[in-house]
């Protein structure tokens, strides 16, 4: 496992960080990730976000370029997802089977070809986590550049949240709808919410039903999960 470099010089990262702070769309984020890949002299470089809701339906979004084999591995293999969800230390992708003490020779062989690839996990909101994938021409360059990515991934995730929230504004929720669902996250019943907001419980159910419909959810728990994922709560 690669050791973290304790002292990080922010000055030489000022330019890419400033550009990330100005990103206004997810397509812009993808372009900026590719620009940072050139800045870091990376062979492959991508920002990956895993999202999960309360029904355990998961998806992965990849920004940047990984190549077909590596993209498929990130999307399909649960080891990477599990590591990113539970760990914080950067790890060479070729070492992930050893980390989980797997004896599956086929999996070991599949990961062994990525000895020049580093995954840098990050934790996001309640339903978001992910990693930055850094692949270089050689291990020396990998050690030189990975600490910069540890800093940059924070700004990438901020840009992702900002763009995601902006894209979700096409679905409009009223103040009352948000208030009702907010109190529902606290475990309040419709009757309790009605007393807090001084409205009828029938009106509370009406607002929550609107939230369920607008988020294309099947129940209030799923709507709450989507509100968190959208950055509304």
Protein Blocks (a to p, Z undefined) as FASTA:
>chain_A
ZZddfbacfklmmmmmmmmmmpcbfklmmmmmmmmmmmnopabdcdddddddfkopacdd
dedjebjmlmmmmmmmmklmmmmmmmmbdcdfklmmmmnopabfklmmmmmmmmmbccdd
ddddfkbccddddddfbfklmmmmmmmmmmmmmmmmmmmmmmmmmmmmmpccdfklmmmm
mmmmnopafklmmmmnopafklmmmmmmmmmmmnopabfklmmmmmmmnomZZ
